[in-house]
Amino acid sequence: MDAKKWAKNFFLASAIYDFVLGLLFLFFYVQIFSYFGIEIPKFPEYLQVSAAFVATLGIGYFMIYRNIERNRDLWKLGIMYKFVYIFLVSYYYFITQTANDIFFWFALIDALFLIPFIGLYKKVYAR
């Protein structure tokens, strides 16, 4: 399978993952937080904005899936998003030790997505 076809399939999986995860935290954060023993935020709108952003990134990844050439910049944005999320969660997990384990697991999953994001970008757009 060539790099573009592999990238398309990978971005479809990425789109589904982030869109569903974002919607779950947008609408069911109380149940999710309760299940993992996380205190419900005093101002949940910040959590919900973040969740909506994750779902929106899922839509962006779907746009990449639909047209890799046209949405090259969205691919770069996805790479930056993964870096930012991994960095912030790692900081709070290792340095301040305030991040919950579940968010660290999501950061690890994002790291697994980030590696192909970068590798495939280099292959698809190699000149």
Phi and psi in degrees as GROMACS dihedral restraints (atoms count N, CA, C in turn):
[ dihedral_restraints ]
;  ai    aj    ak    al  type     phi  dphi    fc
    3     4     5     6     1   -75.8    20    10
    4     5     6     7     1   166.2    20    10
    6     7     8     9     1   -60.6    20    10
    7     8     9    10     1   -40.4    20    10
    9    10    11    12     1   -65.3    20    10
   10    11    12    13     1   -42.8    20    10
   12    13    14    15     1   -66.5    20    10
   13    14    15    16     1   -42.1    20    10
   15    16    17    18     1   -61.8    20    10
   16    17    18    19     1   -43.2    20    10
   18    19    20    21     1   -61.6    20    10
   19    20    21    22     1   -42.5    20    10
   21    22    23    24     1   -59.4    20    10
   22    23    24    25     1   -47.6    20    10
   24    25    26    27     1   -63.2    20    10
   25    26    27    28     1   -40.5    20    10
   27    28    29    30     1   -63.6    20    10
   28    29    30    31     1   -41.4    20    10
   30    31    32    33     1   -71.8    20    10
   31    32    33    34     1   -27.9    20    10
   33    34    35    36     1   -65.3    20    10
   34    35    36    37     1   -45.2    20    10
   36    37    38    39     1   -62.4    20    10
   37    38    39    40     1   -41.5    20    10
   39    40    41    42     1   -63.0    20    10
   40    41    42    43     1   -40.8    20    10
   42    43    44    45     1   -62.0    20    10
   43    44    45    46     1   -47.3    20    10
   45    46    47    48     1   -63.0    20    10
   46    47    48    49     1   -46.5    20    10
   48    49    50    51     1   -58.0    20    10
   49    50    51    52     1   -54.6    20    10
   51    52    53    54     1   -69.6    20    10
   52    53    54    55     1   -37.8    20    10
   54    55    56    57     1   -63.9    20    10
   55    56    57    58     1   -48.4    20    10
   57    58    59    60     1   -65.9    20    10
   58    59    60    61     1   -45.1    20    10
   60    61    62    63     1   -59.9    20    10
   61    62    63    64     1   -44.4    20    10
   63    64    65    66     1   -60.8    20    10
   64    65    66    67     1   -45.1    20    10
   66    67    68    69     1   -65.4    20    10
   67    68    69    70     1   -39.1    20    10
   69    70    71    72     1   -60.1    20    10
   70    71    72    73     1   -46.1    20    10
   72    73    74    75     1   -73.8    20    10
   73    74    75    76     1   -26.7    20    10
   75    76    77    78     1   -68.1    20    10
   76    77    78    79     1   -45.4    20    10
   78    79    80    81     1  -101.8    20    10
   79    80    81    82     1   -21.7    20    10
   81    82    83    84     1  -125.3    20    10
   82    83    84    85     1    27.4    20    10
   84    85    86    87     1   -61.6    20    10
   85    86    87    88     1   -33.7    20    10
   87    88    89    90     1   -62.2    20    10
   88    89    90    91     1   -48.1    20    10
   90    91    92    93     1   -66.1    20    10
   91    92    93    94     1   -41.1    20    10
   93    94    95    96     1   -65.1    20    10
   94    95    96    97     1   -48.6    20    10
   96    97    98    99     1   -61.7    20    10
   97    98    99   100     1   -42.6    20    10
   99   100   101   102     1   -61.6    20    10
  100   101   102   103     1   -43.5    20    10
  102   103   104   105     1   -58.8    20    10
  103   104   105   106     1   -41.2    20    10
  105   106   107   108     1   -92.4    20    10
  106   107   108   109     1     6.0    20    10
  108   109   110   111     1    69.4    20    10
  109   110   111   112     1    31.3    20    10
  111   112   113   114     1   -98.1    20    10
  112   113   114   115     1   135.5    20    10
  114   115   116   117     1   -64.4    20    10
  115   116   117   118     1   134.8    20    10
  117   118   119   120     1   -68.3    20    10
  118   119   120   121     1   130.7    20    10
  120   121   122   123     1   -62.3    20    10
  121   122   123   124     1   146.3    20    10
  123   124   125   126     1   -66.0    20    10
  124   125   126   127     1   -34.7    20    10
  126   127   128   129     1  -119.8    20    10
  127   128   129   130     1    86.1    20    10
  129   130   131   132     1   -68.2    20    10
  130   131   132   133     1   -12.5    20    10
  132   133   134   135     1   -61.3    20    10
  133   134   135   136     1   -30.8    20    10
  135   136   137   138     1   -67.8    20    10
  136   137   138   139     1   -40.5    20    10
  138   139   140   141     1   -64.9    20    10
  139   140   141   142     1   -43.8    20    10
  141   142   143   144     1   -67.4    20    10
  142   143   144   145     1   -35.7    20    10
  144   145   146   147     1   -63.5    20    10
  145   146   147   148     1   -43.7    20    10
  147   148   149   150     1   -62.2    20    10
  148   149   150   151     1   -43.1    20    10
  150   151   152   153     1   -63.6    20    10
  151   152   153   154     1   -41.8    20    10
  153   154   155   156     1   -64.2    20    10
  154   155   156   157     1   -36.3    20    10
  156   157   158   159     1   -63.6    20    10
  157   158   159   160     1   -42.4    20    10
  159   160   161   162     1   -62.7    20    10
  160   161   162   163     1   -44.1    20    10
  162   163   164   165     1   -62.2    20    10
  163   164   165   166     1   -38.8    20    10
  165   166   167   168     1   -65.1    20    10
  166   167   168   169     1   -38.1    20    10
  168   169   170   171     1   -62.7    20    10
  169   170   171   172     1   -35.4    20    10
  171   172   173   174     1   -59.5    20    10
  172   173   174   175     1   -39.4    20    10
  174   175   176   177     1   -65.6    20    10
  175   176   177   178     1   -40.8    20    10
  177   178   179   180     1   -60.7    20    10
  178   179   180   181     1   -41.3    20    10
  180   181   182   183     1   -65.7    20    10
  181   182   183   184     1   -33.7    20    10
  183   184   185   186     1   -65.9    20    10
  184   185   186   187     1   -37.1    20    10
  186   187   188   189     1   -64.0    20    10
  187   188   189   190     1   -38.8    20    10
  189   190   191   192     1   -63.4    20    10
  190   191   192   193     1   -45.3    20    10
  192   193   194   195     1   -54.5    20    10
  193   194   195   196     1   -42.4    20    10
  195   196   197   198     1   -70.9    20    10
  196   197   198   199     1   -34.2    20    10
  198   199   200   201     1  -155.0    20    10
  199   200   201   202     1    92.0    20    10
  201   202   203   204     1   -62.3    20    10
  202   203   204   205     1   -43.4    20    10
  204   205   206   207     1   -63.7    20    10
  205   206   207   208     1   -44.7    20    10
  207   208   209   210     1   -72.2    20    10
  208   209   210   211     1   -27.6    20    10
  210   211   212   213     1  -109.5    20    10
  211   212   213   214     1    34.3    20    10
  213   214   215   216     1   -58.2    20    10
  214   215   216   217     1   -41.4    20    10
  216   217   218   219     1   -67.8    20    10
  217   218   219   220     1   -32.1    20    10
  219   220   221   222     1   -64.1    20    10
  220   221   222   223     1   -34.7    20    10
  222   223   224   225     1   -61.6    20    10
  223   224   225   226     1   -45.2    20    10
  225   226   227   228     1   -61.3    20    10
  226   227   228   229     1   -41.4    20    10
  228   229   230   231     1   -62.2    20    10
  229   230   231   232     1   -40.2    20    10
  231   232   233   234     1   -61.7    20    10
  232   233   234   235     1   -39.7    20    10
  234   235   236   237     1   -62.8    20    10
  235   236   237   238     1   -45.1    20    10
  237   238   239   240     1   -63.0    20    10
  238   239   240   241     1   -41.4    20    10
  240   241   242   243     1   -59.8    20    10
  241   242   243   244     1   -45.7    20    10
  243   244   245   246     1   -61.2    20    10
  244   245   246   247     1   -44.9    20    10
  246   247   248   249     1   -58.2    20    10
  247   248   249   250     1   -47.9    20    10
  249   250   251   252     1   -61.9    20    10
  250   251   252   253     1   -47.3    20    10
  252   253   254   255     1   -61.9    20    10
  253   254   255   256     1   -47.4    20    10
  255   256   257   258     1   -61.1    20    10
  256   257   258   259     1   -44.5    20    10
  258   259   260   261     1   -62.1    20    10
  259   260   261   262     1   -50.4    20    10
  261   262   263   264     1   -63.8    20    10
  262   263   264   265     1   -46.5    20    10
  264   265   266   267     1   -65.1    20    10
  265   266   267   268     1   -40.7    20    10
  267   268   269   270     1   -62.2    20    10
  268   269   270   271     1   -41.7    20    10
  270   271   272   273     1   -59.0    20    10
  271   272   273   274     1   -51.2    20    10
  273   274   275   276     1   -69.2    20    10
  274   275   276   277     1   -29.7    20    10
  276   277   278   279     1   -75.9    20    10
  277   278   279   280     1   -47.8    20    10
  279   280   281   282     1   -91.5    20    10
  280   281   282   283     1   -38.0    20    10
  282   283   284   285     1   -87.9    20    10
  283   284   285   286     1   -56.0    20    10
  285   286   287   288     1   -90.2    20    10
  286   287   288   289     1   -15.2    20    10
  288   289   290   291     1    53.9    20    10
  289   290   291   292     1    40.8    20    10
  291   292   293   294     1  -113.0    20    10
  292   293   294   295     1    -9.1    20    10
  294   295   296   297     1   -80.0    20    10
  295   296   297   298     1   139.5    20    10
  297   298   299   300     1   -73.3    20    10
  298   299   300   301     1   150.6    20    10
  300   301   302   303     1   -55.3    20    10
  301   302   303   304     1   -37.4    20    10
  303   304   305   306     1   -61.2    20    10
  304   305   306   307     1   -37.5    20    10
  306   307   308   309     1   -72.5    20    10
  307   308   309   310     1   -30.2    20    10
  309   310   311   312     1   -66.6    20    10
  310   311   312   313     1   -39.2    20    10
  312   313   314   315     1   -63.0    20    10
  313   314   315   316     1   -39.6    20    10
  315   316   317   318     1   -63.6    20    10
  316   317   318   319     1   -36.1    20    10
  318   319   320   321     1   -65.6    20    10
  319   320   321   322     1   -38.9    20    10
  321   322   323   324     1   -64.9    20    10
  322   323   324   325     1   -41.3    20    10
  324   325   326   327     1   -62.6    20    10
  325   326   327   328     1   -43.6    20    10
  327   328   329   330     1   -61.6    20    10
  328   329   330   331     1   -35.8    20    10
  330   331   332   333     1   -63.6    20    10
  331   332   333   334     1   -37.9    20    10
  333   334   335   336     1   -66.9    20    10
  334   335   336   337     1   -30.4    20    10
  336   337   338   339     1   -76.6    20    10
  337   338   339   340     1   -36.8    20    10
  339   340   341   342     1   -62.3    20    10
  340   341   342   343     1   -41.1    20    10
  342   343   344   345     1   -57.8    20    10
  343   344   345   346     1   -52.7    20    10
  345   346   347   348     1   -67.6    20    10
  346   347   348   349     1   -31.0    20    10
  348   349   350   351     1   -53.5    20    10
  349   350   351   352     1   -47.6    20    10
  351   352   353   354     1   -74.4    20    10
  352   353   354   355     1   -48.2    20    10
  354   355   356   357     1   -60.9    20    10
  355   356   357   358     1   -44.8    20    10
  357   358   359   360     1   -68.2    20    10
  358   359   360   361     1   -36.5    20    10
  360   361   362   363     1   -58.2    20    10
  361   362   363   364     1   -45.2    20    10
  363   364   365   366     1   -63.3    20    10
  364   365   366   367     1   -39.4    20    10
  366   367   368   369     1   -73.1    20    10
  367   368   369   370     1   -43.8    20    10
  369   370   371   372     1   -68.0    20    10
  370   371   372   373     1   -37.9    20    10
  372   373   374   375     1  -105.4    20    10
  373   374   375   376     1    16.3    20    10
  375   376   377   378     1   -62.7    20    10
  376   377   378   379     1   135.8    20    10
